[in-house]
Amino acid sequence: MKETLKNILYAGIGAAFLTKDKIEELKGDLIEKGKLSQEEGRQFVDDLMRRSEKAKDQLNLWINKQVEDRVNQLNLATKDEIAELRRKIEELQVALNQGDGKE
């Protein structure tokens, strides 16, 4: 029964966005209502914090991948490509100035 309760809470809470304070508050409520012992409450908090961090990491990876994919679809110039173009422009300006007898 307690495992089922934990699984329902994990699914219903949105573990990726819970703060430590909220998790501690939830633990206190469950202990107060007799749903969890002190030790179960500690394990619950530890487990939920691990799940929360893992979910946050996975969400960050997914978001970064989505942003990278969208940027690539826009076919924008990279910083390196822009730097290379600037270097070529400077070379051309030097060559033009030398051709005019200027330095």
CNS distance restraints for C-alpha pairs under 8 A (distance, minus, plus):
assign (resid   1 and name CA) (resid   5 and name CA) 6.21 0.50 0.50
assign (resid   2 and name CA) (resid   6 and name CA) 6.12 0.50 0.50
assign (resid   2 and name CA) (resid  35 and name CA) 7.38 0.50 0.50
assign (resid   2 and name CA) (resid  36 and name CA) 7.66 0.50 0.50
assign (resid   3 and name CA) (resid   7 and name CA) 6.13 0.50 0.50
assign (resid   4 and name CA) (resid   8 and name CA) 6.11 0.50 0.50
assign (resid   5 and name CA) (resid   9 and name CA) 6.16 0.50 0.50
assign (resid   6 and name CA) (resid  10 and name CA) 6.08 0.50 0.50
assign (resid   6 and name CA) (resid  44 and name CA) 7.78 0.50 0.50
assign (resid   7 and name CA) (resid  11 and name CA) 6.16 0.50 0.50
assign (resid   8 and name CA) (resid  12 and name CA) 5.93 0.50 0.50
assign (resid   9 and name CA) (resid  13 and name CA) 5.72 0.50 0.50
assign (resid  10 and name CA) (resid  14 and name CA) 6.82 0.50 0.50
assign (resid  10 and name CA) (resid  15 and name CA) 6.09 0.50 0.50
assign (resid  10 and name CA) (resid  48 and name CA) 7.33 0.50 0.50
assign (resid  11 and name CA) (resid  15 and name CA) 7.41 0.50 0.50
assign (resid  13 and name CA) (resid  18 and name CA) 7.69 0.50 0.50
assign (resid  14 and name CA) (resid  18 and name CA) 7.01 0.50 0.50
assign (resid  15 and name CA) (resid  48 and name CA) 6.85 0.50 0.50
assign (resid  15 and name CA) (resid  51 and name CA) 6.62 0.50 0.50
assign (resid  15 and name CA) (resid  52 and name CA) 4.80 0.50 0.50
assign (resid  15 and name CA) (resid  55 and name CA) 7.15 0.50 0.50
assign (resid  16 and name CA) (resid  51 and name CA) 7.28 0.50 0.50
assign (resid  16 and name CA) (resid  52 and name CA) 4.33 0.50 0.50
assign (resid  16 and name CA) (resid  53 and name CA) 6.69 0.50 0.50
assign (resid  16 and name CA) (resid  54 and name CA) 7.64 0.50 0.50
assign (resid  16 and name CA) (resid  55 and name CA) 4.89 0.50 0.50
assign (resid  16 and name CA) (resid  56 and name CA) 5.15 0.50 0.50
assign (resid  17 and name CA) (resid  52 and name CA) 6.83 0.50 0.50
assign (resid  17 and name CA) (resid  56 and name CA) 7.43 0.50 0.50
assign (resid  18 and name CA) (resid  22 and name CA) 6.16 0.50 0.50
assign (resid  18 and name CA) (resid  23 and name CA) 6.55 0.50 0.50
assign (resid  18 and name CA) (resid  52 and name CA) 6.79 0.50 0.50
assign (resid  19 and name CA) (resid  23 and name CA) 6.28 0.50 0.50
assign (resid  20 and name CA) (resid  24 and name CA) 6.10 0.50 0.50
assign (resid  20 and name CA) (resid  49 and name CA) 7.14 0.50 0.50
assign (resid  21 and name CA) (resid  25 and name CA) 6.10 0.50 0.50
assign (resid  22 and name CA) (resid  26 and name CA) 6.13 0.50 0.50
assign (resid  23 and name CA) (resid  27 and name CA) 6.12 0.50 0.50
assign (resid  23 and name CA) (resid  45 and name CA) 6.23 0.50 0.50
assign (resid  23 and name CA) (resid  48 and name CA) 7.52 0.50 0.50
assign (resid  23 and name CA) (resid  49 and name CA) 7.81 0.50 0.50
assign (resid  24 and name CA) (resid  28 and name CA) 6.18 0.50 0.50
assign (resid  24 and name CA) (resid  45 and name CA) 6.74 0.50 0.50
assign (resid  25 and name CA) (resid  29 and name CA) 6.30 0.50 0.50
assign (resid  26 and name CA) (resid  30 and name CA) 6.24 0.50 0.50
assign (resid  27 and name CA) (resid  31 and name CA) 6.12 0.50 0.50
assign (resid  27 and name CA) (resid  36 and name CA) 7.98 0.50 0.50
assign (resid  27 and name CA) (resid  41 and name CA) 5.54 0.50 0.50
assign (resid  27 and name CA) (resid  42 and name CA) 7.83 0.50 0.50
assign (resid  27 and name CA) (resid  44 and name CA) 7.37 0.50 0.50
assign (resid  27 and name CA) (resid  45 and name CA) 6.81 0.50 0.50
assign (resid  28 and name CA) (resid  32 and name CA) 5.94 0.50 0.50
assign (resid  28 and name CA) (resid  41 and name CA) 7.75 0.50 0.50
assign (resid  29 and name CA) (resid  33 and name CA) 6.14 0.50 0.50
assign (resid  30 and name CA) (resid  34 and name CA) 6.21 0.50 0.50
assign (resid  30 and name CA) (resid  35 and name CA) 5.10 0.50 0.50
assign (resid  30 and name CA) (resid  36 and name CA) 5.72 0.50 0.50
assign (resid  30 and name CA) (resid  41 and name CA) 7.70 0.50 0.50
assign (resid  31 and name CA) (resid  35 and name CA) 5.76 0.50 0.50
assign (resid  31 and name CA) (resid  36 and name CA) 4.82 0.50 0.50
assign (resid  31 and name CA) (resid  37 and name CA) 5.83 0.50 0.50
assign (resid  31 and name CA) (resid  38 and name CA) 6.62 0.50 0.50
assign (resid  31 and name CA) (resid  41 and name CA) 6.70 0.50 0.50
assign (resid  36 and name CA) (resid  40 and name CA) 5.56 0.50 0.50
assign (resid  36 and name CA) (resid  41 and name CA) 5.75 0.50 0.50
assign (resid  37 and name CA) (resid  41 and name CA) 5.92 0.50 0.50
assign (resid  38 and name CA) (resid  42 and name CA) 6.27 0.50 0.50
assign (resid  39 and name CA) (resid  43 and name CA) 6.23 0.50 0.50
assign (resid  40 and name CA) (resid  44 and name CA) 5.85 0.50 0.50
assign (resid  41 and name CA) (resid  45 and name CA) 6.17 0.50 0.50
assign (resid  42 and name CA) (resid  46 and name CA) 6.21 0.50 0.50
assign (resid  43 and name CA) (resid  47 and name CA) 5.97 0.50 0.50
assign (resid  44 and name CA) (resid  48 and name CA) 5.95 0.50 0.50
assign (resid  45 and name CA) (resid  49 and name CA) 5.97 0.50 0.50
assign (resid  46 and name CA) (resid  50 and name CA) 6.27 0.50 0.50
assign (resid  47 and name CA) (resid  51 and name CA) 6.18 0.50 0.50
assign (resid  48 and name CA) (resid  52 and name CA) 5.88 0.50 0.50
assign (resid  49 and name CA) (resid  53 and name CA) 6.13 0.50 0.50
assign (resid  50 and name CA) (resid  54 and name CA) 6.13 0.50 0.50
assign (resid  51 and name CA) (resid  55 and name CA) 6.00 0.50 0.50
assign (resid  52 and name CA) (resid  56 and name CA) 6.11 0.50 0.50
assign (resid  53 and name CA) (resid  57 and name CA) 6.12 0.50 0.50
assign (resid  54 and name CA) (resid  58 and name CA) 6.16 0.50 0.50
assign (resid  55 and name CA) (resid  59 and name CA) 6.02 0.50 0.50
assign (resid  56 and name CA) (resid  60 and name CA) 6.10 0.50 0.50
assign (resid  57 and name CA) (resid  61 and name CA) 6.23 0.50 0.50
assign (resid  58 and name CA) (resid  62 and name CA) 6.16 0.50 0.50
assign (resid  59 and name CA) (resid  63 and name CA) 6.07 0.50 0.50
assign (resid  60 and name CA) (resid  64 and name CA) 6.05 0.50 0.50
assign (resid  61 and name CA) (resid  65 and name CA) 6.14 0.50 0.50
assign (resid  62 and name CA) (resid  66 and name CA) 6.17 0.50 0.50
assign (resid  63 and name CA) (resid  67 and name CA) 6.14 0.50 0.50
assign (resid  64 and name CA) (resid  68 and name CA) 6.04 0.50 0.50
assign (resid  65 and name CA) (resid  69 and name CA) 6.06 0.50 0.50
assign (resid  66 and name CA) (resid  70 and name CA) 6.20 0.50 0.50
assign (resid  67 and name CA) (resid  71 and name CA) 6.12 0.50 0.50
assign (resid  68 and name CA) (resid  72 and name CA) 6.11 0.50 0.50
assign (resid  69 and name CA) (resid  73 and name CA) 6.26 0.50 0.50
assign (resid  70 and name CA) (resid  74 and name CA) 6.50 0.50 0.50
assign (resid  71 and name CA) (resid  75 and name CA) 6.84 0.50 0.50
assign (resid  71 and name CA) (resid  76 and name CA) 6.95 0.50 0.50
assign (resid  72 and name CA) (resid  76 and name CA) 6.96 0.50 0.50
assign (resid  77 and name CA) (resid  81 and name CA) 5.93 0.50 0.50
assign (resid  77 and name CA) (resid  82 and name CA) 6.49 0.50 0.50
assign (resid  78 and name CA) (resid  82 and name CA) 6.28 0.50 0.50
assign (resid  79 and name CA) (resid  83 and name CA) 6.09 0.50 0.50
assign (resid  80 and name CA) (resid  84 and name CA) 6.15 0.50 0.50
assign (resid  81 and name CA) (resid  85 and name CA) 6.27 0.50 0.50
assign (resid  82 and name CA) (resid  86 and name CA) 6.22 0.50 0.50
assign (resid  83 and name CA) (resid  87 and name CA) 6.24 0.50 0.50
assign (resid  84 and name CA) (resid  88 and name CA) 6.28 0.50 0.50
assign (resid  85 and name CA) (resid  89 and name CA) 6.16 0.50 0.50
assign (resid  86 and name CA) (resid  90 and name CA) 6.22 0.50 0.50
assign (resid  87 and name CA) (resid  91 and name CA) 6.28 0.50 0.50
assign (resid  88 and name CA) (resid  92 and name CA) 6.18 0.50 0.50
assign (resid  89 and name CA) (resid  93 and name CA) 6.13 0.50 0.50
assign (resid  90 and name CA) (resid  94 and name CA) 6.19 0.50 0.50
assign (resid  91 and name CA) (resid  95 and name CA) 6.18 0.50 0.50
assign (resid  92 and name CA) (resid  96 and name CA) 6.04 0.50 0.50
assign (resid  93 and name CA) (resid  97 and name CA) 6.06 0.50 0.50
assign (resid  94 and name CA) (resid  98 and name CA) 6.13 0.50 0.50
assign (resid  94 and name CA) (resid 103 and name CA) 7.49 0.50 0.50
assign (resid  95 and name CA) (resid  99 and name CA) 6.19 0.50 0.50
assign (resid  96 and name CA) (resid 100 and name CA) 6.40 0.50 0.50
assign (resid  97 and name CA) (resid 101 and name CA) 6.39 0.50 0.50
assign (resid  97 and name CA) (resid 102 and name CA) 4.91 0.50 0.50
assign (resid  97 and name CA) (resid 103 and name CA) 5.79 0.50 0.50
assign (resid  98 and name CA) (resid 102 and name CA) 5.40 0.50 0.50
assign (resid  98 and name CA) (resid 103 and name CA) 5.91 0.50 0.50
